[in-house]
Amino acid sequence: VFITRKHRLCIVMDYADGGDVHMKIKNREGALLPEEQILEWFVQTCFALKHVHERKVLHRDLKTQNIFLMSN
């Protein structure tokens, strides 16, 4: 994370080639996701939030469109 000369906040992160959770759900066209997959995403999201909260960072727009996935 850094602030530009125009005082804008920029976040640099790895490329998430797996898309986002919202698109994964939408592409299923009503088919349910496996419980194991949901639990894995949930646990990883909780760990990520714990990590940023410990650093006094607050995510103000937590939604499926903002949870990015890696393909592996």
mmCIF file of the N, C-alpha and C atoms, coordinates in Angstrom:
data_MODEL
# 
_entry.id   MODEL 
# 
loop_
_atom_site.group_PDB 
_atom_site.id 
_atom_site.type_symbol 
_atom_site.label_atom_id 
_atom_site.label_alt_id 
_atom_site.label_comp_id 
_atom_site.label_asym_id 
_atom_site.label_entity_id 
_atom_site.label_seq_id 
_atom_site.pdbx_PDB_ins_code 
_atom_site.Cartn_x 
_atom_site.Cartn_y 
_atom_site.Cartn_z 
_atom_site.occupancy 
_atom_site.B_iso_or_equiv 
_atom_site.pdbx_formal_charge 
_atom_site.auth_seq_id 
_atom_site.auth_comp_id 
_atom_site.auth_asym_id 
_atom_site.auth_atom_id 
_atom_site.pdbx_PDB_model_num 
ATOM 1   N N  . VAL A 1 1  ? 0.850   -1.173  0.000   1.00 0.00 ? 1  VAL A N  1 
ATOM 2   C CA . VAL A 1 1  ? 0.000   0.000   0.000   1.00 0.00 ? 1  VAL A CA 1 
ATOM 3   C C  . VAL A 1 1  ? 0.892   1.231   0.000   1.00 0.00 ? 1  VAL A C  1 
ATOM 4   N N  . PHE A 1 2  ? 0.535   2.202   -0.821  1.00 0.00 ? 2  PHE A N  1 
ATOM 5   C CA . PHE A 1 2  ? 1.263   3.461   -0.815  1.00 0.00 ? 2  PHE A CA 1 
ATOM 6   C C  . PHE A 1 2  ? 0.323   4.588   -1.209  1.00 0.00 ? 2  PHE A C  1 
ATOM 7   N N  . ILE A 1 3  ? 0.747   5.808   -0.930  1.00 0.00 ? 3  ILE A N  1 
ATOM 8   C CA . ILE A 1 3  ? -0.034  6.997   -1.253  1.00 0.00 ? 3  ILE A CA 1 
ATOM 9   C C  . ILE A 1 3  ? 0.669   7.725   -2.390  1.00 0.00 ? 3  ILE A C  1 
ATOM 10  N N  . THR A 1 4  ? -0.088  8.091   -3.414  1.00 0.00 ? 4  THR A N  1 
ATOM 11  C CA . THR A 1 4  ? 0.476   8.779   -4.570  1.00 0.00 ? 4  THR A CA 1 
ATOM 12  C C  . THR A 1 4  ? 0.728   10.245  -4.244  1.00 0.00 ? 4  THR A C  1 
ATOM 13  N N  . ARG A 1 5  ? 1.357   10.921  -5.177  1.00 0.00 ? 5  ARG A N  1 
ATOM 14  C CA . ARG A 1 5  ? 1.617   12.357  -5.003  1.00 0.00 ? 5  ARG A CA 1 
ATOM 15  C C  . ARG A 1 5  ? 0.324   13.159  -4.923  1.00 0.00 ? 5  ARG A C  1 
ATOM 16  N N  . LYS A 1 6  ? -0.736  12.614  -5.514  1.00 0.00 ? 6  LYS A N  1 
ATOM 17  C CA . LYS A 1 6  ? -2.042  13.286  -5.462  1.00 0.00 ? 6  LYS A CA 1 
ATOM 18  C C  . LYS A 1 6  ? -2.862  12.811  -4.264  1.00 0.00 ? 6  LYS A C  1 
ATOM 19  N N  . HIS A 1 7  ? -2.192  12.170  -3.307  1.00 0.00 ? 7  HIS A N  1 
ATOM 20  C CA . HIS A 1 7  ? -2.804  11.711  -2.051  1.00 0.00 ? 7  HIS A CA 1 
ATOM 21  C C  . HIS A 1 7  ? -3.888  10.656  -2.258  1.00 0.00 ? 7  HIS A C  1 
ATOM 22  N N  . ARG A 1 8  ? -3.659  9.771   -3.214  1.00 0.00 ? 8  ARG A N  1 
ATOM 23  C CA . ARG A 1 8  ? -4.574  8.655   -3.440  1.00 0.00 ? 8  ARG A CA 1 
ATOM 24  C C  . ARG A 1 8  ? -3.925  7.382   -2.920  1.00 0.00 ? 8  ARG A C  1 
ATOM 25  N N  . LEU A 1 9  ? -4.731  6.562   -2.314  1.00 0.00 ? 9  LEU A N  1 
ATOM 26  C CA . LEU A 1 9  ? -4.253  5.298   -1.764  1.00 0.00 ? 9  LEU A CA 1 
ATOM 27  C C  . LEU A 1 9  ? -4.224  4.240   -2.859  1.00 0.00 ? 9  LEU A C  1 
ATOM 28  N N  . CYS A 1 10 ? -3.103  3.546   -3.001  1.00 0.00 ? 10 CYS A N  1 
ATOM 29  C CA . CYS A 1 10 ? -2.964  2.477   -3.993  1.00 0.00 ? 10 CYS A CA 1 
ATOM 30  C C  . CYS A 1 10 ? -2.605  1.179   -3.286  1.00 0.00 ? 10 CYS A C  1 
ATOM 31  N N  . ILE A 1 11 ? -3.252  0.118   -3.702  1.00 0.00 ? 11 ILE A N  1 
ATOM 32  C CA . ILE A 1 11 ? -2.976  -1.201  -3.153  1.00 0.00 ? 11 ILE A CA 1 
ATOM 33  C C  . ILE A 1 11 ? -2.382  -2.053  -4.265  1.00 0.00 ? 11 ILE A C  1 
ATOM 34  N N  . VAL A 1 12 ? -1.225  -2.622  -4.010  1.00 0.00 ? 12 VAL A N  1 
ATOM 35  C CA . VAL A 1 12 ? -0.567  -3.500  -4.972  1.00 0.00 ? 12 VAL A CA 1 
ATOM 36  C C  . VAL A 1 12 ? -0.657  -4.919  -4.427  1.00 0.00 ? 12 VAL A C  1 
ATOM 37  N N  . MET A 1 13 ? -1.150  -5.844  -5.263  1.00 0.00 ? 13 MET A N  1 
ATOM 38  C CA . MET A 1 13 ? -1.307  -7.217  -4.806  1.00 0.00 ? 13 MET A CA 1 
ATOM 39  C C  . MET A 1 13 ? -1.033  -8.184  -5.952  1.00 0.00 ? 13 MET A C  1 
ATOM 40  N N  . ASP A 1 14 ? -0.909  -9.443  -5.610  1.00 0.00 ? 14 ASP A N  1 
ATOM 41  C CA . ASP A 1 14 ? -0.704  -10.473 -6.620  1.00 0.00 ? 14 ASP A CA 1 
ATOM 42  C C  . ASP A 1 14 ? -1.916  -10.543 -7.548  1.00 0.00 ? 14 ASP A C  1 
ATOM 43  N N  . TYR A 1 15 ? -1.659  -10.963 -8.786  1.00 0.00 ? 15 TYR A N  1 
ATOM 44  C CA . TYR A 1 15 ? -2.741  -11.147 -9.747  1.00 0.00 ? 15 TYR A CA 1 
ATOM 45  C C  . TYR A 1 15 ? -3.572  -12.363 -9.338  1.00 0.00 ? 15 TYR A C  1 
ATOM 46  N N  . ALA A 1 16 ? -4.862  -12.162 -9.205  1.00 0.00 ? 16 ALA A N  1 
ATOM 47  C CA . ALA A 1 16 ? -5.773  -13.233 -8.791  1.00 0.00 ? 16 ALA A CA 1 
ATOM 48  C C  . ALA A 1 16 ? -6.422  -13.833 -10.036 1.00 0.00 ? 16 ALA A C  1 
ATOM 49  N N  . ASP A 1 17 ? -5.757  -14.819 -10.615 1.00 0.00 ? 17 ASP A N  1 
ATOM 50  C CA . ASP A 1 17 ? -6.215  -15.387 -11.879 1.00 0.00 ? 17 ASP A CA 1 
ATOM 51  C C  . ASP A 1 17 ? -7.426  -16.303 -11.743 1.00 0.00 ? 17 ASP A C  1 
ATOM 52  N N  . GLY A 1 18 ? -7.897  -16.512 -10.518 1.00 0.00 ? 18 GLY A N  1 
ATOM 53  C CA . GLY A 1 18 ? -9.072  -17.354 -10.303 1.00 0.00 ? 18 GLY A CA 1 
ATOM 54  C C  . GLY A 1 18 ? -10.373 -16.573 -10.264 1.00 0.00 ? 18 GLY A C  1 
ATOM 55  N N  . GLY A 1 19 ? -10.317 -15.263 -10.510 1.00 0.00 ? 19 GLY A N  1 
ATOM 56  C CA . GLY A 1 19 ? -11.525 -14.445 -10.467 1.00 0.00 ? 19 GLY A CA 1 
ATOM 57  C C  . GLY A 1 19 ? -11.916 -14.100 -9.039  1.00 0.00 ? 19 GLY A C  1 
ATOM 58  N N  . ASP A 1 20 ? -13.198 -13.853 -8.835  1.00 0.00 ? 20 ASP A N  1 
ATOM 59  C CA . ASP A 1 20 ? -13.687 -13.549 -7.489  1.00 0.00 ? 20 ASP A CA 1 
ATOM 60  C C  . ASP A 1 20 ? -14.801 -14.524 -7.101  1.00 0.00 ? 20 ASP A C  1 
ATOM 61  N N  . VAL A 1 21 ? -15.139 -14.524 -5.838  1.00 0.00 ? 21 VAL A N  1 
ATOM 62  C CA . VAL A 1 21 ? -16.149 -15.461 -5.326  1.00 0.00 ? 21 VAL A CA 1 
ATOM 63  C C  . VAL A 1 21 ? -17.508 -15.203 -5.981  1.00 0.00 ? 21 VAL A C  1 
ATOM 64  N N  . HIS A 1 22 ? -17.837 -13.951 -6.209  1.00 0.00 ? 22 HIS A N  1 
ATOM 65  C CA . HIS A 1 22 ? -19.122 -13.618 -6.834  1.00 0.00 ? 22 HIS A CA 1 
ATOM 66  C C  . HIS A 1 22 ? -19.270 -14.301 -8.195  1.00 0.00 ? 22 HIS A C  1 
ATOM 67  N N  . MET A 1 23 ? -18.240 -14.214 -9.029  1.00 0.00 ? 23 MET A N  1 
ATOM 68  C CA . MET A 1 23 ? -18.306 -14.823 -10.361 1.00 0.00 ? 23 MET A CA 1 
ATOM 69  C C  . MET A 1 23 ? -18.332 -16.354 -10.279 1.00 0.00 ? 23 MET A C  1 
ATOM 70  N N  . LYS A 1 24 ? -17.605 -16.920 -9.310  1.00 0.00 ? 24 LYS A N  1 
ATOM 71  C CA . LYS A 1 24 ? -17.636 -18.383 -9.144  1.00 0.00 ? 24 LYS A CA 1 
ATOM 72  C C  . LYS A 1 24 ? -19.052 -18.851 -8.828  1.00 0.00 ? 24 LYS A C  1 
ATOM 73  N N  . ILE A 1 25 ? -19.739 -18.116 -7.961  1.00 0.00 ? 25 ILE A N  1 
ATOM 74  C CA . ILE A 1 25 ? -21.116 -18.473 -7.598  1.00 0.00 ? 25 ILE A CA 1 
ATOM 75  C C  . ILE A 1 25 ? -22.044 -18.262 -8.794  1.00 0.00 ? 25 ILE A C  1 
ATOM 76  N N  . LYS A 1 26 ? -21.916 -17.125 -9.457  1.00 0.00 ? 26 LYS A N  1 
ATOM 77  C CA . LYS A 1 26 ? -22.777 -16.801 -10.597 1.00 0.00 ? 26 LYS A CA 1 
ATOM 78  C C  . LYS A 1 26 ? -22.619 -17.818 -11.728 1.00 0.00 ? 26 LYS A C  1 
ATOM 79  N N  . ASN A 1 27 ? -21.394 -18.238 -11.990 1.00 0.00 ? 27 ASN A N  1 
ATOM 80  C CA . ASN A 1 27 ? -21.139 -19.188 -13.076 1.00 0.00 ? 27 ASN A CA 1 
ATOM 81  C C  . ASN A 1 27 ? -21.694 -20.582 -12.791 1.00 0.00 ? 27 ASN A C  1 
ATOM 82  N N  . ARG A 1 28 ? -22.053 -20.862 -11.562 1.00 0.00 ? 28 ARG A N  1 
ATOM 83  C CA . ARG A 1 28 ? -22.621 -22.175 -11.212 1.00 0.00 ? 28 ARG A CA 1 
ATOM 84  C C  . ARG A 1 28 ? -24.081 -22.283 -11.640 1.00 0.00 ? 28 ARG A C  1 
ATOM 85  N N  . GLU A 1 29 ? -24.694 -21.160 -12.000 1.00 0.00 ? 29 GLU A N  1 
ATOM 86  C CA . GLU A 1 29 ? -26.080 -21.132 -12.492 1.00 0.00 ? 29 GLU A CA 1 
ATOM 87  C C  . GLU A 1 29 ? -27.045 -21.877 -11.576 1.00 0.00 ? 29 GLU A C  1 
ATOM 88  N N  . GLY A 1 30 ? -26.943 -21.613 -10.291 1.00 0.00 ? 30 GLY A N  1 
ATOM 89  C CA . GLY A 1 30 ? -27.858 -22.208 -9.330  1.00 0.00 ? 30 GLY A CA 1 
ATOM 90  C C  . GLY A 1 30 ? -27.379 -23.493 -8.693  1.00 0.00 ? 30 GLY A C  1 
ATOM 91  N N  . ALA A 1 31 ? -26.356 -24.119 -9.269  1.00 0.00 ? 31 ALA A N  1 
ATOM 92  C CA . ALA A 1 31 ? -25.822 -25.351 -8.669  1.00 0.00 ? 31 ALA A CA 1 
ATOM 93  C C  . ALA A 1 31 ? -25.079 -24.996 -7.383  1.00 0.00 ? 31 ALA A C  1 
ATOM 94  N N  . LEU A 1 32 ? -25.249 -25.822 -6.383  1.00 0.00 ? 32 LEU A N  1 
ATOM 95  C CA . LEU A 1 32 ? -24.605 -25.567 -5.096  1.00 0.00 ? 32 LEU A CA 1 
ATOM 96  C C  . LEU A 1 32 ? -23.104 -25.828 -5.166  1.00 0.00 ? 32 LEU A C  1 
ATOM 97  N N  . LEU A 1 33 ? -22.367 -25.039 -4.417  1.00 0.00 ? 33 LEU A N  1 
ATOM 98  C CA . LEU A 1 33 ? -20.926 -25.269 -4.274  1.00 0.00 ? 33 LEU A CA 1 
ATOM 99  C C  . LEU A 1 33 ? -20.702 -26.359 -3.236  1.00 0.00 ? 33 LEU A C  1 
ATOM 100 N N  . PRO A 1 34 ? -19.640 -27.131 -3.368  1.00 0.00 ? 34 PRO A N  1 
ATOM 101 C CA . PRO A 1 34 ? -19.329 -28.130 -2.340  1.00 0.00 ? 34 PRO A CA 1 
ATOM 102 C C  . PRO A 1 34 ? -19.057 -27.450 -0.989  1.00 0.00 ? 34 PRO A C  1 
ATOM 103 N N  . GLU A 1 35 ? -19.544 -28.069 0.061   1.00 0.00 ? 35 GLU A N  1 
ATOM 104 C CA . GLU A 1 35 ? -19.359 -27.513 1.403   1.00 0.00 ? 35 GLU A CA 1 
ATOM 105 C C  . GLU A 1 35 ? -17.883 -27.301 1.725   1.00 0.00 ? 35 GLU A C  1 
ATOM 106 N N  . GLU A 1 36 ? -17.021 -28.212 1.291   1.00 0.00 ? 36 GLU A N  1 
ATOM 107 C CA . GLU A 1 36 ? -15.583 -28.093 1.556   1.00 0.00 ? 36 GLU A CA 1 
ATOM 108 C C  . GLU A 1 36 ? -15.020 -26.819 0.936   1.00 0.00 ? 36 GLU A C  1 
ATOM 109 N N  . GLN A 1 37 ? -15.495 -26.472 -0.269  1.00 0.00 ? 37 GLN A N  1 
ATOM 110 C CA . GLN A 1 37 ? -15.021 -25.262 -0.946  1.00 0.00 ? 37 GLN A CA 1 
ATOM 111 C C  . GLN A 1 37 ? -15.456 -24.014 -0.193  1.00 0.00 ? 37 GLN A C  1 
ATOM 112 N N  . ILE A 1 38 ? -16.705 -23.997 0.231   1.00 0.00 ? 38 ILE A N  1 
ATOM 113 C CA . ILE A 1 38 ? -17.230 -22.854 0.983   1.00 0.00 ? 38 ILE A CA 1 
ATOM 114 C C  . ILE A 1 38 ? -16.446 -22.670 2.278   1.00 0.00 ? 38 ILE A C  1 
ATOM 115 N N  . LEU A 1 39 ? -16.207 -23.766 2.993   1.00 0.00 ? 39 LEU A N  1 
ATOM 116 C CA . LEU A 1 39 ? -15.456 -23.691 4.248   1.00 0.00 ? 39 LEU A CA 1 
ATOM 117 C C  . LEU A 1 39 ? -14.029 -23.206 4.018   1.00 0.00 ? 39 LEU A C  1 
ATOM 118 N N  . GLU A 1 40 ? -13.387 -23.661 2.940   1.00 0.00 ? 40 GLU A N  1 
ATOM 119 C CA . GLU A 1 40 ? -12.025 -23.222 2.647   1.00 0.00 ? 40 GLU A CA 1 
ATOM 120 C C  . GLU A 1 40 ? -11.988 -21.716 2.399   1.00 0.00 ? 40 GLU A C  1 
ATOM 121 N N  . TRP A 1 41 ? -12.904 -21.211 1.576   1.00 0.00 ? 41 TRP A N  1 
ATOM 122 C CA . TRP A 1 41 ? -12.950 -19.770 1.307   1.00 0.00 ? 41 TRP A CA 1 
ATOM 123 C C  . TRP A 1 41 ? -13.249 -18.987 2.579   1.00 0.00 ? 41 TRP A C  1 
ATOM 124 N N  . PHE A 1 42 ? -14.178 -19.491 3.396   1.00 0.00 ? 42 PHE A N  1 
ATOM 125 C CA . PHE A 1 42 ? -14.546 -18.805 4.634   1.00 0.00 ? 42 PHE A CA 1 
ATOM 126 C C  . PHE A 1 42 ? -13.360 -18.712 5.584   1.00 0.00 ? 42 PHE A C  1 
ATOM 127 N N  . VAL A 1 43 ? -12.672 -19.822 5.798   1.00 0.00 ? 43 VAL A N  1 
ATOM 128 C CA . VAL A 1 43 ? -11.524 -19.841 6.714   1.00 0.00 ? 43 VAL A CA 1 
ATOM 129 C C  . VAL A 1 43 ? -10.420 -18.922 6.207   1.00 0.00 ? 43 VAL A C  1 
ATOM 130 N N  . GLN A 1 44 ? -10.109 -18.979 4.913   1.00 0.00 ? 44 GLN A N  1 
ATOM 131 C CA . GLN A 1 44 ? -9.068  -18.119 4.353   1.00 0.00 ? 44 GLN A CA 1 
ATOM 132 C C  . GLN A 1 44 ? -9.446  -16.640 4.476   1.00 0.00 ? 44 GLN A C  1 
ATOM 133 N N  . THR A 1 45 ? -10.720 -16.326 4.281   1.00 0.00 ? 45 THR A N  1 
ATOM 134 C CA . THR A 1 45 ? -11.184 -14.942 4.435   1.00 0.00 ? 45 THR A CA 1 
ATOM 135 C C  . THR A 1 45 ? -11.041 -14.489 5.882   1.00 0.00 ? 45 THR A C  1 
ATOM 136 N N  . CYS A 1 46 ? -11.377 -15.357 6.826   1.00 0.00 ? 46 CYS A N  1 
ATOM 137 C CA . CYS A 1 46 ? -11.223 -15.024 8.247   1.00 0.00 ? 46 CYS A CA 1 
ATOM 138 C C  . CYS A 1 46 ? -9.762  -14.780 8.604   1.00 0.00 ? 46 CYS A C  1 
ATOM 139 N N  . PHE A 1 47 ? -8.867  -15.621 8.110   1.00 0.00 ? 47 PHE A N  1 
ATOM 140 C CA . PHE A 1 47 ? -7.431  -15.422 8.358   1.00 0.00 ? 47 PHE A CA 1 
ATOM 141 C C  . PHE A 1 47 ? -6.957  -14.094 7.768   1.00 0.00 ? 47 PHE A C  1 
ATOM 142 N N  . ALA A 1 48 ? -7.419  -13.774 6.566   1.00 0.00 ? 48 ALA A N  1 
ATOM 143 C CA . ALA A 1 48 ? -7.018  -12.516 5.924   1.00 0.00 ? 48 ALA A CA 1 
ATOM 144 C C  . ALA A 1 48 ? -7.512  -11.315 6.723   1.00 0.00 ? 48 ALA A C  1 
ATOM 145 N N  . LEU A 1 49 ? -8.752  -11.360 7.182   1.00 0.00 ? 49 LEU A N  1 
ATOM 146 C CA . LEU A 1 49 ? -9.289  -10.261 7.984   1.00 0.00 ? 49 LEU A CA 1 
ATOM 147 C C  . LEU A 1 49 ? -8.566  -10.136 9.314   1.00 0.00 ? 49 LEU A C  1 
ATOM 148 N N  . LYS A 1 50 ? -8.255  -11.251 9.940   1.00 0.00 ? 50 LYS A N  1 
ATOM 149 C CA . LYS A 1 50 ? -7.487  -11.226 11.189  1.00 0.00 ? 50 LYS A CA 1 
ATOM 150 C C  . LYS A 1 50 ? -6.135  -10.556 10.954  1.00 0.00 ? 50 LYS A C  1 
ATOM 151 N N  . HIS A 1 51 ? -5.489  -10.905 9.852   1.00 0.00 ? 51 HIS A N  1 
ATOM 152 C CA . HIS A 1 51 ? -4.181  -10.345 9.516   1.00 0.00 ? 51 HIS A CA 1 
ATOM 153 C C  . HIS A 1 51 ? -4.247  -8.819  9.367   1.00 0.00 ? 51 HIS A C  1 
ATOM 154 N N  . VAL A 1 52 ? -5.215  -8.328  8.594   1.00 0.00 ? 52 VAL A N  1 
ATOM 155 C CA . VAL A 1 52 ? -5.283  -6.875  8.393   1.00 0.00 ? 52 VAL A CA 1 
ATOM 156 C C  . VAL A 1 52 ? -5.766  -6.153  9.645   1.00 0.00 ? 52 VAL A C  1 
ATOM 157 N N  . HIS A 1 53 ? -6.678  -6.753  10.410  1.00 0.00 ? 53 HIS A N  1 
ATOM 158 C CA . HIS A 1 53 ? -7.150  -6.110  11.641  1.00 0.00 ? 53 HIS A CA 1 
ATOM 159 C C  . HIS A 1 53 ? -6.030  -5.982  12.669  1.00 0.00 ? 53 HIS A C  1 
ATOM 160 N N  . GLU A 1 54 ? -5.150  -6.971  12.724  1.00 0.00 ? 54 GLU A N  1 
ATOM 161 C CA . GLU A 1 54 ? -4.008  -6.883  13.642  1.00 0.00 ? 54 GLU A CA 1 
ATOM 162 C C  . GLU A 1 54 ? -3.085  -5.726  13.276  1.00 0.00 ? 54 GLU A C  1 
ATOM 163 N N  . ARG A 1 55 ? -3.164  -5.277  12.038  1.00 0.00 ? 55 ARG A N  1 
ATOM 164 C CA . ARG A 1 55 ? -2.340  -4.164  11.567  1.00 0.00 ? 55 ARG A CA 1 
ATOM 165 C C  . ARG A 1 55 ? -3.135  -2.860  11.521  1.00 0.00 ? 55 ARG A C  1 
ATOM 166 N N  . LYS A 1 56 ? -4.272  -2.859  12.209  1.00 0.00 ? 56 LYS A N  1 
ATOM 167 C CA . LYS A 1 56 ? -5.136  -1.679  12.331  1.00 0.00 ? 56 LYS A CA 1 
ATOM 168 C C  . LYS A 1 56 ? -5.693  -1.210  10.991  1.00 0.00 ? 56 LYS A C  1 
ATOM 169 N N  . VAL A 1 57 ? -5.963  -2.172  10.099  1.00 0.00 ? 57 VAL A N  1 
ATOM 170 C CA . VAL A 1 57 ? -6.574  -1.865  8.804   1.00 0.00 ? 57 VAL A CA 1 
ATOM 171 C C  . VAL A 1 57 ? -8.007  -2.377  8.836   1.00 0.00 ? 57 VAL A C  1 
ATOM 172 N N  . LEU A 1 58 ? -8.919  -1.569  8.359   1.00 0.00 ? 58 LEU A N  1 
ATOM 173 C CA . LEU A 1 58 ? -10.335 -1.930  8.343   1.00 0.00 ? 58 LEU A CA 1 
ATOM 174 C C  . LEU A 1 58 ? -10.809 -2.030  6.898   1.00 0.00 ? 58 LEU A C  1 
ATOM 175 N N  . HIS A 1 59 ? -11.400 -3.154  6.537   1.00 0.00 ? 59 HIS A N  1 
ATOM 176 C CA . HIS A 1 59 ? -11.960 -3.328  5.197   1.00 0.00 ? 59 HIS A CA 1 
ATOM 177 C C  . HIS A 1 59 ? -13.404 -2.859  5.251   1.00 0.00 ? 59 HIS A C  1 
ATOM 178 N N  . ARG A 1 60 ? -13.728 -1.835  4.480   1.00 0.00 ? 60 ARG A N  1 
ATOM 179 C CA . ARG A 1 60 ? -15.057 -1.235  4.571   1.00 0.00 ? 60 ARG A CA 1 
ATOM 180 C C  . ARG A 1 60 ? -16.021 -1.704  3.492   1.00 0.00 ? 60 ARG A C  1 
ATOM 181 N N  . ASP A 1 61 ? -15.606 -2.653  2.667   1.00 0.00 ? 61 ASP A N  1 
ATOM 182 C CA . ASP A 1 61 ? -16.483 -3.093  1.582   1.00 0.00 ? 61 ASP A CA 1 
ATOM 183 C C  . ASP A 1 61 ? -16.317 -4.590  1.344   1.00 0.00 ? 61 ASP A C  1 
ATOM 184 N N  . LEU A 1 62 ? -16.533 -5.362  2.388   1.00 0.00 ? 62 LEU A N  1 
ATOM 185 C CA . LEU A 1 62 ? -16.371 -6.812  2.289   1.00 0.00 ? 62 LEU A CA 1 
ATOM 186 C C  . LEU A 1 62 ? -17.600 -7.413  1.615   1.00 0.00 ? 62 LEU A C  1 
ATOM 187 N N  . LYS A 1 63 ? -17.386 -8.000  0.436   1.00 0.00 ? 63 LYS A N  1 
ATOM 188 C CA . LYS A 1 63 ? -18.451 -8.652  -0.319  1.00 0.00 ? 63 LYS A CA 1 
ATOM 189 C C  . LYS A 1 63 ? -17.807 -9.658  -1.254  1.00 0.00 ? 63 LYS A C  1 
ATOM 190 N N  . THR A 1 64 ? -18.616 -10.511 -1.848  1.00 0.00 ? 64 THR A N  1 
ATOM 191 C CA . THR A 1 64 ? -18.075 -11.583 -2.685  1.00 0.00 ? 64 THR A CA 1 
ATOM 192 C C  . THR A 1 64 ? -17.289 -11.046 -3.879  1.00 0.00 ? 64 THR A C  1 
ATOM 193 N N  . GLN A 1 65 ? -17.651 -9.871  -4.384  1.00 0.00 ? 65 GLN A N  1 
ATOM 194 C CA . GLN A 1 65 ? -16.918 -9.285  -5.510  1.00 0.00 ? 65 GLN A CA 1 
ATOM 195 C C  . GLN A 1 65 ? -15.512 -8.836  -5.109  1.00 0.00 ? 65 GLN A C  1 
ATOM 196 N N  . ASN A 1 66 ? -15.261 -8.682  -3.820  1.00 0.00 ? 66 ASN A N  1 
ATOM 197 C CA . ASN A 1 66 ? -13.958 -8.223  -3.335  1.00 0.00 ? 66 ASN A CA 1 
ATOM 198 C C  . ASN A 1 66 ? -13.133 -9.333  -2.688  1.00 0.00 ? 66 ASN A C  1 
ATOM 199 N N  . ILE A 1 67 ? -13.545 -10.565 -2.858  1.00 0.00 ? 67 ILE A N  1 
ATOM 200 C CA . ILE A 1 67 ? -12.757 -11.704 -2.384  1.00 0.00 ? 67 ILE A CA 1 
ATOM 201 C C  . ILE A 1 67 ? -12.197 -12.392 -3.623  1.00 0.00 ? 67 ILE A C  1 
ATOM 202 N N  . PHE A 1 68 ? -10.913 -12.168 -3.865  1.00 0.00 ? 68 PHE A N  1 
ATOM 203 C CA . PHE A 1 68 ? -10.263 -12.656 -5.079  1.00 0.00 ? 68 PHE A CA 1 
ATOM 204 C C  . PHE A 1 68 ? -9.633  -14.022 -4.848  1.00 0.00 ? 68 PHE A C  1 
ATOM 205 N N  . LEU A 1 69 ? -9.612  -14.830 -5.903  1.00 0.00 ? 69 LEU A N  1 
ATOM 206 C CA . LEU A 1 69 ? -9.151  -16.212 -5.810  1.00 0.00 ? 69 LEU A CA 1 
ATOM 207 C C  . LEU A 1 69 ? -7.955  -16.460 -6.717  1.00 0.00 ? 69 LEU A C  1 
ATOM 208 N N  . MET A 1 70 ? -7.076  -17.326 -6.266  1.00 0.00 ? 70 MET A N  1 
ATOM 209 C CA . MET A 1 70 ? -5.973  -17.795 -7.098  1.00 0.00 ? 70 MET A CA 1 
ATOM 210 C C  . MET A 1 70 ? -6.431  -19.096 -7.760  1.00 0.00 ? 70 MET A C  1 
ATOM 211 N N  . SER A 1 71 ? -5.883  -19.411 -8.919  1.00 0.00 ? 71 SER A N  1 
ATOM 212 C CA . SER A 1 71 ? -6.331  -20.609 -9.639  1.00 0.00 ? 71 SER A CA 1 
ATOM 213 C C  . SER A 1 71 ? -5.831  -21.897 -8.999  1.00 0.00 ? 71 SER A C  1 
ATOM 214 N N  . ASN A 1 72 ? -4.760  -21.837 -8.224  1.00 0.00 ? 72 ASN A N  1 
ATOM 215 C CA . ASN A 1 72 ? -4.207  -23.075 -7.646  1.00 0.00 ? 72 ASN A CA 1 
ATOM 216 C C  . ASN A 1 72 ? -4.862  -23.426 -6.344  1.00 0.00 ? 72 ASN A C  1 
# 
